[in-house]
Amino acid sequence: MTAFETGVKKSTTETLRDIIHSQPSGRVVVRDPSDLSMGWRISFSQGRINFAESVVGNQARLSYLLQRCVPQFEGSGPLEAVSDYLFLCQLWQSDYISHDQLRDLLTAVTQEALIHALAIPHAQYHLETNVPIDPLLLCTSLWDLVLPIEQTIHQWMLLSAEIKSPFYRPFIADWDQFVEYADYVSDRLPQIEQLTHALGQDKCLYELAHALNVKVVDLAVALHPLIKLGALGMHPYHMGEMLTRPRVACINHSKLTQRYVTQVLEPSGYDVMRLSDSIRALPALLKRPPVLALVDAELPHLDGYQLCRMVHRREPLRDMPVIIMAPKRGMCDVIRTRLSGAMACLGKPFHHQELLALVQQAAANLPWEQQQKLQSLPMADAQTNSKALIQA
């Protein structure tokens, strides 16, 4: 495998063209330097494209594309170990699709891969030689494939700062902002309730688009403003590792405290769910139950103690540990904490190590499976958090 440096003044398409024309046959792997776990493979021969696919996530991507291109096909995508090309050829050889459908599908799958490979700013290229395609069913010029998708490539280039690829996994980072701007999203995506539920399941954009039966680019465009506003966050794909990331709810009316808790816990491997409204908190917790909750004692409408009692009356949240954040932590606060059913009271201002210690203590009250997840996480480096104290 050899690396190929891009020219400073050349476009990504021109660079790819030069690579393909410089070798009689082979395969070029295009990667984003900011996330080398992602990549797109482009097979070619005699200066023409034979096929293009993703390096990871082919099951999610092909399930989405089969739904868009061959709606009558009810099967799912291939296993991760099976190549996209082999899987599509097997569909044809098993008479699930016709030869014409196969060629249309190969073109659509290749163009979808080219869209995201060419939308990467300052991409890295690696050339692999002697990687033949068999049987050879598609042999098309790069320009014939790119011209019909130029507009979509441009759309993804505009999105790339916040959405690096359709394999990234959106999640609700700030419930208050998400609820506030949900009407905007519902104008573009009528399935807002289905979307809200799916956002709690660590699905990538391909999986979300498949579940909602929408184009992945339309979904990305609809979610992009919410990501820029901070209502949604984006997790990298990482082959499903995010499914094991423990979720901690921080229910606090202070945005400063929410940001600080996030800065302390996320480097240690936690997914912080931020809420500031006690009225909206309960339904949000029921939709996406966390492993534990940090609750401000001085919430408006319902104080933290009242919210804790309400939380523990709901069956899905009955055993969830709750830590009350109170401004003093005197005897009265300790008694109120115990009466509410919370496991501990964290006095404000608090030190980041004190917060981490309480979270680890809460892990001891969780089921064994959740304890294993939490105990396997690295502790945050003390230098990651420059501030030792926080006054909410």
C-alpha angles and dihedrals in degrees: 000000000000131000121235119205118217122234114249095233098037124099119237090252092052091048091051090048091054092050093050093047093046093064130047092224142342142098131283122206115209117200138178108239090215092060114021092178087078125068148148125226119212118191118201144168132192091359094305132107119250101175143333130205143160124271092224137017098035092150094059093041097048093044088056094045094046089054090051098042106029106026093172091060107095098185126105130239124278128278114270090254094057119083118240092234095052091047093052092047089051089054089055095044090050091052094243089125134019125246091255090050089050093054091046090049093048089051093048093047091047094048091048090054092046091052092061097036091053094043092062110107113226093358125194119232131203123185122216117190130206097026102137126193114228124219095024105218104152129048112162135153118256092238094052089055097042102045096068092049101042093109093051091048089053091050092054091046089057090049097044098094091064102019111041095180142346087256091070116106118231119210135177106263098171116026095190093057092041092055091044093054098033090103089061091053093045090059088064099028114036090186091076095142092050090047092050091053093046093050088067093057101068093243120165120235092262090055092046092049090049092050092047094039093231134125111273092229091053090050092049092049091050094049097040097086091050090052092050090049092051095244089116129037129198126229119197118247100246093168096286097309090130089070088077096049108119115233120223120189117218109195106186134134090219113088088196091059091046091053092047093050089049091051090051100044106033095063086055091057103266129133107225116211108201122208131164104175116078091201093056094038098079098055089044091053091048091052094048109019111204126210089243141352135226107207127190112229092215101056117149119249095009118028121225094261093054091046091050091054091048092049093053092052089065113086097222090053101035096108098035112124114238126199116199117216107210129175095233118015098210126152091278091054091049091052093047089048092054093045091052092054095246117145097223147357119234112202121221127264093042136181119240092236090054089054093049091047091053092049090052090048089052088054089064089065094052128094115277094257092055091045089056091053093049096043091053092059120100118245114246117260109253089226090061089072110054094183117073098190137034128200109200 
